[in-house]
Structures are given as structure tokens and as C-alpha cells.
Amino acid sequence: MAIFENINDNLIQKSHAKLITEVIRENDESIMIRFDSLEKFLKVDPLLFQNILAEISAKHDQGTNLITSAFGTFENQFHNLGNNLELIQKVYLIQCSAYDHFDYGGRGLLKILEKDSKFLIEYVSSLYKDEKTYLTGSHEQLGILWAIADIETRIDEVIHLITQKENYYGILEDFSNVFFRKIPEEFDKRALRYLYSFLENNFQYPRKMNMLVDIAHNSRPEIFENILLKYLHYNNDVDAFAKIHWQKDVGTQMGQTIFGDLWAEEWVKVKDIVYKSDLGTELIPIKKHINNRIDEYRVHAEHERQHRFIRGDDF
């Protein structure tokens, strides 16, 4: 494709555009299509990019995923890709399957969702390559999608999908975090309103509450205290409380780390917040539960120290 990318603008002919699609169709080797470099051919064939997408789609259907587009294509060239939105969406998913972070900031996805916001659920569904797939919050950063008018409804649909596909173990960041990072300032308050509304509507569902708490821990730590205190007003049942991972995951540690101490510290933070609540005696069972967790981890910490002493571990 280099010869077409570097041809002088004054030498461009309509036959060149036809030749580009033929080269792609007949190609049996992996190639990268740089749409930005081919934009100059649109003056002789306005449908060239749509035709290229059709060739990429056909190659995919034949089981030969040899053609990829450059990063930024769907963001920079969306207006030149034609009016076949279904084709655009299909090729976008093909490219995302070829590269894990093909559209990391979500700007290309935003262009598509501005035309069809329902595509978000299809996009997330495509990430589940098999039944063992577990999506994490490190996958993308999609805070920019808050520019979409009905994004709240679409995020609700995604969350429902995730709760059907995955259990929550409190180890890896939940995928839902991707919607609450790098949010443009003008949409930040809207995103926060959504999270508090989500709490009000889902406090009785442990799986969804774990998603919310995970977001608060990893993406919006400034709201964790409010989330916890508001939850207690909605629901102070100790059994329900115990099903939620209120403590932040301590992650992987190096050196002479005593994990029991770290976990106990996280529960002390939870305790300090709970003791700020004005509910009084209603929270006695929950406070007892928290104190029990702290004691358990402190005992665990002592066992860690004893084992290290016996083994003579230096790290």
C-alpha cells in the first residue's frame, strides 16, 4: 500500500482508487490500512473508504483477518467511512478483536454511539470471547462516553450483562470502572449523580453493590465514604452488609509485607466511617461484624509473623 500512500496528489486518478480495493481483495498477506494517508483518493472516489471496509469485512468472513486499520481510524475518518453504519460497526469490532487497545480512549466508539448508542452493549458483549472471559477495569478508559445523551441507560444494560456473565471476587478491578475514569469535566457531576442513583436503586443487590463499591475504591475514592454512609441508611442488615467487599483490595505486595496487617487496616478505615453514622444502636450488629473482621485479620497477621520467624524468611 506504500505506493498509494506516497503518490503525489497531482498524479491521482480514479483508476487508482479501484486498484486499491483490488489490491486489498487479492492480498494474502497481513497489511495495515492507513486511512489518513489514503484520504487524498476520496476526491476521485468518495466511496473508497466504505469499499475498503467492505473488503475488510469480506476477508474476516472468509476467516482471513489479515487486514487491519491504523489506530485512530474511526476517530479521525468516521465522517469519510460512508453511511453503512452496520458495516462500520462490524469492522470496528473486527479491529478491536485484533488489538486489545485498538481504541483505548473510546473516541472512535464515541463516534459510533453518537449514531447508535445501543451499539455499546454489542461492543461489550463482543469482549466476551468465551465463557471463561473475565473483563477488568484495565481494559479501556471510556469516560468520554458520558457525552452520549442516554449513556445512563446503556451503562445499566452493560452492568446487567456483566452481572449475568461474571461473579465478583474482589480481586481484579471490575470492568464497570472504565466508564468512570477520564470523564470530561463538564460531565463529571452527571456521572456522580448516576452512581448515587445506582446506589438508591440497587442497594438490595449484593452483586451490583460490589460493582459500585469497586468503582468507589478504584476510580472515585472521594465518594466511598458517602456511598457507605448512604448505604447504611438504605439497608443496615448485617447479613447483607457482610456480602459486600467494603475493604479495598491490598493487591500484590513486595518485601516483608504482613497481609493480615494490611487487611486489618482496611477494615479499620471502614469502621471509622461507620462510626460516623447517626444511626446509633441500629448499627450494633454491623459494628460487631467489622470488629470481628479486624480481630480475625490481626490474628492472621500474628500467624504470618510466626511462620516467617520459623522459616527465617528475609523477604
C-alpha positions, 0 to 999 in steps of 0.5 A: 500500500506504500505506493498509494500512500506516497503518490503525489496528489497531482498524479491521482486518478480514479483508476487508482482508487479501484486498484486499491480495493483490488489490491486489498481483495487479492492480498494474502498477506497481513497489511495495515490500512492507513486511512489518513494517508489514503484520504487524498483518493476520496476526491476521485472516489468518495466511496473508497473508504466504505469499499475498503471496509467492505473488503475488510469485512469480506476477508474476516468472513472468509476467516482471513483477518489479515487486514487491519486499520491504523489506530485512530481510524474511526476517530479521525475518518468516521465522517469519510467511512460512508453511511453503512453504519452496520458495516462500520460497526462490524469492522470496528469490532473486527479491529478491536478483536485484533488489538486489545487497545485498538481504541483505548480512549473510546473516541472512535466508539464515541463516534459510533454511539453518537449514531447508535448508542445501543451499539455499546452493549454489542461492543461489550458483549463482543469482549466476551470471547468465551465463557471463561472471559473475565473483563477488568477495569484495565481494559479501556478508559471510556469516560468520554462516553458520558457525552452520549445523551442516554449513556445512563441507560446503556451503562445499566444494560452493560452492568446487567450483562456483566452481572449475568456473565461474571461473579465478583471476587474482589480481586481484579478491578471490575470492568464497570470502572472504565466508564468512570475514569477520564470523564470530561469535566463538564460531565463529571457531576452527571456521572456522580449523580448516576452512581448515587442513583445506582446506589438508591436503586440497587442497594438490595443487590449484593452483586451490583453493590460490589460493582459500585463499591469497586468503582468507589475504591478504584476510580472515585475514592472521594465518594466511598465514604458517602456511598457507605454512609448512604448505604447504611441508611438504605439497608443496615442488615448485617447479613447483607452488609457482610456480602459486600467487599467494603475493604479495598483490595491490598493487591500484590505486595513486595518485601516483608509485607504482613497481609493480615496487617494490611487487611486489618487496616482496611477494615479499620478505615471502614469502621471509622466511617461507620462510626460516623453514622447517626444511626446509633444502636441500629448499627450494633450488629454491623459494628460487631461484624467489622470488629470481628473482621479486624480481630480475625485479620490481626490474628492472621497477621500474628500467624504470618509473623510466626511462620516467617520467624520459623522459616527465617524468611528475609523477604 
